[in-house]
C-alpha cells in the first residue's frame, strides 16, 4: 500500500522510500532499526545486548534496537506508524497511506514527477501523449498506473535523446526498477502497433 506526502504530493510504496524522501526533501534524518550490538561487560564477562546510537556530540545513547529514531529531536518511536504520527505532529509533515480502493491518478503523478525531473517541454508533452496511448492499450490494462506513467516518461526521454536512467525515474514514481523494466519490455513488443509519429 503506497504512501503519499501531503506537503509536496510525493508518492512512495515502501517505508525505506518514505525515510529517504524525508531526508532528501525535508532535511529530517531518520535512523532505522538496526541489529543489536554485542559487547562484554566487566568480569564475569556477561554478554549485554542493546542498540547504541552515537549522537552528534559523540555521546552514546541507548535505544531499543527495534526503534525508529528521529535524529532532529532525538525521539525514539517503536513503530513506523508512530514515526509518521510524530513527523506530522512535531514537524508538520503529513505522510499517509492510500486506501486500498483509492486509484492512483497517472496524469497527476506524471505532472508532479516531470516538474522535478530535468525534462524539456517537448519531452513532457510527448510523455503525456504516450501515457494516454498506453492507458488505452490492452496489454497495459490492470497494470499499476504509476508504473505506466513512469514508462511514458522513460520512453519519451529515449525518443528525445535525454539521458534518464530507469533507476532515477522509478525512484521518482515510487516504484521498483523491475516494474519499469518489465513495462519497457512490453512496450518493445507492441511498439510497432502504436502510432508514435
WOVENWO-V773757 format. One line per field, one symbol per residue. phi: phi as a letter, one per 40 degrees, with the letter a starting at -180 (. if undefined). psi: psi as a letter, one per 20 degrees, with the letter a starting at -180 (. if undefined). burial: I if it has 16 or more other ideal C-beta (glycine too) atoms within 10 Angstrom, else O. A space follows every 10 residues. Layout:
phi: ???
psi: ???
burial: ???
This chain:
phi: .cbbcccbgc babbdccccc ccccbbfbcb ccdbdcbbab ccdcfccbba cbbccccgcc bcbcccccbc ccbfbbbcac cccccccccc bfbcbbcccc cccccccccc ccccccccbc cccccccccc cccccccdcc cgcccccccc cccccccccb fbcacccccc cccgbccccc cccccccccb dcccccg
psi: prqpohgjkq priqhhhggh ghghhjkopp prprqqpprp arpklqpppr qpporhjjpp qpqqijqppo hhjlpppirh hhghgghghh jkopprqqqh joqpohhggg ggghhhqmqr hhhggghggg gggghiphij piqphhhhhh ggggghgghj lpooqhgggg ghikrqhhgh gghhhgghhj hiipnj.
burial: OIIIIOOOOI IIIOIOIIIO IIOOOIOIOI OOIOOOOOOO OOOOOOOOOO IOIOOOOOOO OOIOOOIIII OOOOOIIOOI OOIIOIIOOO IOIOIOOOOO OOOIOIOOII OIIIOOIOIO OOIIOIIIOI IOOIIOOOOI OOIIIIIIII IIIIIIIOOO OOOIOIOOII IIIIIIOOII OOIIOIIOOO OOOOOOO
